[in-house]
Amino acid sequence: MMGRGLIVLCGGQSRRMGRDKALMPVGGRPVIERVLHRLQGWGDPLVVTNRPEAYRHLEVPLIGDRFPGKGPLAGIHAGLAHSRHRVNLVVACDMPFVSRALADLLFAHLAGDDASVPRLGDRPHPLFAVYTKECLGPLEMSLEAGDLSVIRFLRRIRTRFVEREAIAAVADPRLALFNMNEPADYCRACRMNGGEEA
Ligand SMILES: Nc1nc2c(ncn2[C@@H]2O[C@H](COP(=O)(O)OP(=O)(O)OP(=O)(O)O)[C@@H](O)[C@H]2O)c(=O)[nH]1
């Protein structure tokens, strides 16, 4: 099938932040709305959440985890299982500066592999990455085995890593892969937004 999917993971607990990260405003707009806006048109959107009532206003299809409480790996699984498309960008809801150019770059590097994942030094960033439906079998194996590490999952599939130099040619890696985990990150995001359009 032609076309691509855009899977936004929004099923986390935001324990470190203490409130729902996705709904915190940066540049006057909730982070999840920024993510959807910046990537609008890249693929058919799906939001994976176990709290649909909090996101219904987004007017985007909402789906639940098939392995609830199992973290981002379960979110990737639910998104890929529901998506109509073989190729999907998976993105966390807590990344206010996501880059469409980086999404395009990851897609261009996918070639015949199962996933295309940015990496800065030795640190992969699997929550802004392209995955194909071929990942579903290995995802189920990981989840059924109780191995919830996304990094270890990447070793079970054919993962293409896209390195800093290539990333930097299309986006500021520090911004494009920035995510908010705790209140200090939120303060940083609001400061960083000073040099960014809203
Ligand atoms: N669908 C789904 N998404 C999840 C799940 N856990 C985390 N996520 C998402 O994955 C991304 C990264 O989440 P984390 O920051 O590691 O976890 P979190 O639960 O949101 O936050 P903490 O409670 O502070 O760890 C965010 O977009 C989360 O919404 C889950 O169980 N299901």
The ligand as an SDF file (V2000), in Angstrom:
LIG
                    3D

 32 34  0  0  0  0  0  0  0  0999 V2000
    1.6290    3.9230   23.9820 N   0  0  0  0  0  0  0  0  0  0  0  0
    2.4860    4.0030   24.9920 C   0  0  0  0  0  0  0  0  0  0  0  0
    3.3770    5.0070   25.0150 N   0  0  0  0  0  0  0  0  0  0  0  0
    4.2290    5.0780   26.0720 C   0  0  0  0  0  0  0  0  0  0  0  0
    4.2000    4.1580   27.1300 C   0  0  0  0  0  0  0  0  0  0  0  0
    5.1610    4.5050   28.0300 N   0  0  0  0  0  0  0  0  0  0  0  0
    5.7670    5.5940   27.5390 C   0  0  0  0  0  0  0  0  0  0  0  0
    5.2060    5.9570   26.3580 N   0  0  0  0  0  0  0  0  0  0  0  0
    5.5720    7.0770   25.5190 C   0  0  0  0  0  0  0  0  0  0  0  0
    6.9270    6.9420   25.1540 O   0  0  0  0  0  0  0  0  0  0  0  0
    7.5890    8.1960   25.1810 C   0  0  0  0  0  0  0  0  0  0  0  0
    8.7490    8.1540   26.1500 C   0  0  0  0  0  0  0  0  0  0  0  0
    8.2140    7.8970   27.4050 O   0  0  0  0  0  0  0  0  0  0  0  0
    9.0820    8.0380   28.7220 P   0  0  0  0  0  0  0  0  0  0  0  0
    9.4990    9.4440   28.9170 O   0  0  0  0  0  0  0  0  0  0  0  0
   10.1720    7.0190   28.7270 O   0  0  0  0  0  0  0  0  0  0  0  0
    8.0370    7.5640   29.8410 O   0  0  0  0  0  0  0  0  0  0  0  0
    6.8260    8.3180   30.4850 P   0  0  0  0  0  0  0  0  0  0  0  0
    6.0180    7.2190   31.1000 O   0  0  0  0  0  0  0  0  0  0  0  0
    6.1140    9.2220   29.5550 O   0  0  0  0  0  0  0  0  0  0  0  0
    7.4900    9.2070   31.6190 O   0  0  0  0  0  0  0  0  0  0  0  0
    8.0720    8.7100   33.0410 P   0  0  0  0  0  0  0  0  0  0  0  0
    6.8890    8.2290   33.8440 O   0  0  0  0  0  0  0  0  0  0  0  0
    8.6980    9.9170   33.6460 O   0  0  0  0  0  0  0  0  0  0  0  0
    9.0630    7.6190   32.7340 O   0  0  0  0  0  0  0  0  0  0  0  0
    6.5090    9.2140   25.5320 C   0  0  0  0  0  0  0  0  0  0  0  0
    5.9910    9.7030   24.3240 O   0  0  0  0  0  0  0  0  0  0  0  0
    5.4730    8.3950   26.2550 C   0  0  0  0  0  0  0  0  0  0  0  0
    4.1570    8.9250   26.1520 O   0  0  0  0  0  0  0  0  0  0  0  0
    3.2230    3.1010   27.0850 C   0  0  0  0  0  0  0  0  0  0  0  0
    3.1120    2.2470   27.9700 O   0  0  0  0  0  0  0  0  0  0  0  0
    2.4080    3.0730   25.9930 N   0  0  0  0  0  0  0  0  0  0  0  0
  1  2  1  0
  2  3  2  0
  2 32  1  0
  3  4  1  0
  4  5  2  0
  4  8  1  0
  5  6  1  0
  5 30  1  0
  6  7  2  0
  7  8  1  0
  8  9  1  0
  9 10  1  0
  9 28  1  0
 10 11  1  0
 11 12  1  0
 11 26  1  0
 12 13  1  0
 13 14  1  0
 14 15  2  0
 14 16  1  0
 14 17  1  0
 17 18  1  0
 18 19  2  0
 18 20  1  0
 18 21  1  0
 21 22  1  0
 22 23  2  0
 22 24  1  0
 22 25  1  0
 26 27  1  0
 26 28  1  0
 28 29  1  0
 30 31  2  0
 30 32  1  0
M  END
$$$$
